[in-house]
């Protein structure tokens, strides 16, 4: 089974909460994944791209948005703009290199989703989402479902 994550962009928390019920619909751009959570999995990639070690401060997630899920979810979190900007600046020429590195990350190896071929399109879509969010001065959000 696993936890499902869907990354999307929005102007602010209010707009994000208006979009969550429309994720996956035409006109609402999102990147759906299993296993690729924002704090550690995306955080380890961001730290690698920045040339630093992952710490709990690598990704600053906002609190679960108001009027969102209960203790069993779903939950929606904002992802800090520094993560958005780091992802947006990744050059296309580095995609394969980063997918190979990411495929060896312990968090993904444990999930069974450690194949570079599976990660490459997800990584590409996350980067494109971040670029469009940055260009439009929007923020990234992550919707988590058990």
Secondary structure, 3 states (H helix, E strand, C coil): CCCEEEEEEECCHHHHHHHHHHCCCCCCCEEEEECCCHHHHHHHHHHHHHCCCCCCCCCCECCCCCCCCECCECEEEEECHHHHHHHHCCCHHHHHHHHHHHHCCHHHHHHCCCCHHHHHHHHHHHHHHHHHHHHCCCEEEEEEEC
